[in-house]
């Protein structure tokens, strides 16, 4: 977590963004979790720690960190965006259960190669991608 925080702090300073106490606390909370979280989830965590940080500040900081590539937003079909920090983490894709809402992360080398091959065959240089598979998990599946 310390390395990720230092990289994010350096980026903010180099791009003339102030590393305020509130931003520091938000960044600390983001890099302390390895779960997907919404802006509301993050705001609740900060409030539980006794931090008086507005939702607007949380949203602005999330937007800034997403634009910088330190976190990515995900739409899991729940009516709000979820975030995860990607700095120092391998790329992965997601399966979302439409029944219980669980999100399962997975990596598959064959899928990655196929996406690259498809992009290359169309003269397209892929910069990043996101694969979401919606369905029913084994706990919810009813035969």
HUCOR-V313966 format. One record per residue. N is the residue number from 1. RES is the residue in one letter. D_FIRST is the distance of its C-alpha to the first C-alpha in Angstrom with 2 decimals. Layout:
n = (N:N)
res = (RES:RES)
d_first = (D_FIRST:D_FIRST)
This chain:
n = (1:2:3:4:5:6:7:8:9:10:11:12:13:14:15:16:17:18:19:20:21:22:23:24:25:26:27:28:29:30:31:32:33:34:35:36:37:38:39:40:41:42:43:44:45:46:47:48:49:50:51:52:53:54:55:56:57:58:59:60:61:62:63:64:65:66:67:68:69:70:71:72:73:74:75:76:77:78:79:80:81:82:83:84:85:86:87:88:89:90:91:92:93:94:95:96:97:98:99:100:101:102:103:104:105:106:107:108:109:110:111:112:113:114:115:116:117:118:119:120:121:122:123:124:125:126:127:128:129:130:131:132:133:134:135:136:137:138:139:140:141:142:143)
res = (X:X:X:X:X:X:X:X:X:X:X:X:X:X:X:X:X:X:X:X:X:X:X:X:X:X:X:X:X:X:X:X:X:X:X:X:X:X:X:X:X:X:X:X:X:X:X:X:X:X:X:X:X:X:X:X:X:X:X:X:X:X:X:X:X:X:X:X:X:X:X:X:X:X:X:X:X:X:X:X:X:X:X:X:X:X:X:X:X:X:X:X:X:X:X:X:X:X:X:X:X:X:X:X:X:X:X:X:X:X:X:X:X:X:X:X:X:X:X:X:X:X:X:X:X:X:X:X:X:X:X:X:X:X:X:X:X:X:X:X:X:X:X)
d_first = (0.00:3.79:5.52:5.23:6.15:8.65:10.05:10.66:12.15:14.23:15.48:16.62:18.43:20.01:21.32:22.76:20.64:20.16:16.82:18.47:17.40:17.51:15.38:12.70:12.95:13.02:9.93:8.06:9.99:9.45:5.74:6.60:9.33:10.36:13.83:16.01:16.79:19.53:19.72:21.81:19.37:16.66:19.47:20.59:17.28:17.28:20.97:20.61:18.43:21.36:20.01:22.90:21.40:23.82:23.43:24.52:21.60:19.18:21.18:21.36:17.65:17.08:19.90:18.61:15.19:17.26:19.71:17.19:15.98:12.29:13.42:16.75:19.34:21.32:24.81:25.49:28.96:28.38:29.37:25.98:22.97:19.79:16.42:13.48:10.57:11.71:9.70:9.30:11.37:15.08:17.67:19.27:22.06:23.02:26.02:26.81:29.42:31.87:33.22:30.38:27.57:25.16:22.90:22.60:20.38:22.10:22.33:25.77:26.75:30.27:29.28:27.11:30.11:32.48:30.63:30.62:34.30:35.30:33.66:35.27:38.64:38.68:37.71:34.40:31.23:28.31:25.20:23.24:24.45:23.93:26.03:26.65:29.21:30.81:32.90:33.35:31.30:33.21:32.99:34.65:37.02:40.60:43.21)
